[in-house]
């Protein structure tokens, strides 16, 4: 997958973005060949080019990013809707930073359940280890929730929020919120509108090509 977009960050200004994912899928991708609302990606790279300074920087590198969920509840004793996530990455400590890359290891466990045929809700509790960049601390417990809404075969929406409690840093608390809308033109082509809040705010419009 290759995704090119334009974004405006409330602190960094205008940014051009380029994402490359060699294989697999994310939670908004088309459902053919994988579990809907789940995620499995490796070596996904996200670059930014600032308009003001024309400087290119790495926004994130996901070595592995997994979200495992069950979309169907059978009612059997062992089918309790358990969900889990694991992520190993190098990413900016905050959305408004371009020189604070930090390695992170994150793990979450939670529950997920469908609400009707179109909505899937999940909640998690987790723990993360990271390098103490930009006074963010070396460890943080966290809690998160997400909702995936399938409006049609072409349109999907995901809203997510995560609250972190940093330990050992000046930045004690961090709250991340995002809203993403995907419109699929063809199986290998989509457009995404995204809003993200993490100390700063960012609005982006991007198009993706899948091979």
Secondary structure by P-SEA (a helix, b strand, c coil): ccccbbbbbccccbbbbbbbbccccccccccccccccbbbbcbbbbbbbbccccbbbbcccccbbbbbbbcccccccccccccbbbbbcccccccccccbbbbbbbbbbbbbbbccccbbbbbbcbbbbbcccccccccccccccbbbbbccccbbbbbbbbbbbbccccccbbbbbbbbbbbbccccccccccccccccccccccccccc
